[in-house]
Every structure is written in C-alpha cells, then in structure tokens.
Amino acid sequence: MLIFPAIDLYEGKAVRLLRGNYNDMTVYSCHPEEIAMDFVTQGASNIHLVDLAGARDGGTPNLDTVLKIRERTGSFCEIGGGIRTMETVDRYLDAGLDRVILGTAAVKDEAFLQRAVDKYGDRIAVGADLKDGFVAVKGWTESSDLDAFSFFARMQEMGVSTVICTDISKDGAMQGTNRELYRMLSEEFRVQITASGGVSSMDDVRALRDMGLYAAIIGKAYYTGAISLAEAVEEAE
C-alpha cells in the first residue's frame, strides 16, 4: 500500500478543514513547499494535493503553489479540486503533475470524464466524497443522488483505474477511518481504492494495508503528530 500525505491548499497556504467546512479552517503553513519537503525527508514519495478554492469555485487558483511543490520535491503528485474542463486537465498534466482527480465533474459530466480517461488513462483518478452514503459535489457543499456502490460500479464500467474515497464524516475528526466501507468496496470492485478521511492511527494504516488497498491518504494526523509519517510509510510497504 502507498501512503499519500496530503496538503490542502487555500490562498497559497497549507490548511485543513473540519468535515469540509470552509468556516472551520486551520492554517498550518504559509509555505506548503516546506511541508512537502518534510514528507520527502520522512520517506514519502507520493503527495496528495487539493486546491480547496478550486473545489468550491472551479479553476486553478493555487496552480503556482502546486507547481512549486512538484518542482521542489520531484515526488509523484496528484491534484484535485475544481478540475472540470479538459483545459484544466491538460494544464496540470502538461505542467508535470502526475495525476489529476475529477470530483464534481465525474458526477455531473460523464462525457467529460470519459474523454479524460480515453486521453490520459491511469493519469485520471476520480474522487468519491461520501456524505451519508451519497456522493457529494462542489467542495462537499451539495449531495448527489448517487450512492457509493452505484458510483463505483459506473466508474469501473467507464475504465477509471483509481478512486479516492473519502468519508466526509470522518475527515479531520481524528476518530478513525471507515474500515468497513473500504472493506466492502475493495471486495466488490476491481478499481484501485485510496482510503481518505480519518486515517488517524497506525492501526488504521495496518488495517487498510491488510485489506489490500492501493493507497491511504494521511492528512490531519500528520499535522497533529498523531501518526509518524516515516513509520506509516514503512508499515504500509
């Protein structure tokens, strides 16, 4: 299993939201590239980036910061948040990002998702952000009528290789991840599943690894020191 430590970006800063609430934001650093370099120092070779302003409003408002992180670290970098047009997909991938994550667009515009997958293959991932069992969109501010299993089935059918699945109720709450959800999804579907939201202990890391998941994202637990990133990388491998 791979570990993707996360940096959520807002106005060029590294921040965290509690359960997706933009009014409950903690700023961790005004220099996200320094956090990214610490990831590298601790043995992580993959980074999960989210443009929170892009997720809410669309566009690429933190592009300069994202590219600075990619250039400084040389790590495998995936980016999500506000990627709703082929122009944005092209911009990120042409600039050297390794993978882009489609969220709202994967729900609202399947034709666009299919074009992106047909063009870029496994460089396209999809984010399944779940709120009360249904996929949420627009920076977690709205819910769709798609439940998790219907959505995963459709993504698999369309040839999506990686789905990053977040249980919003667990995100940033430091109360453990939704292991049962990931167990059921991993048993049902062939896509690579990345667990996100609430990975807050080494027990979580080991449990997800033992399920055979593709990857896990570590966010708040890194920033609070609840998990040693170096230890998590070693355990996951």
Summary of the structure (lengths in Angstrom):
residues: 237
radius of gyration: 15.9
end to end distance: 5.8
largest distance: 42.3
contacts: 845
relative contact order: 0.15
helix: 41%
strand: 30%
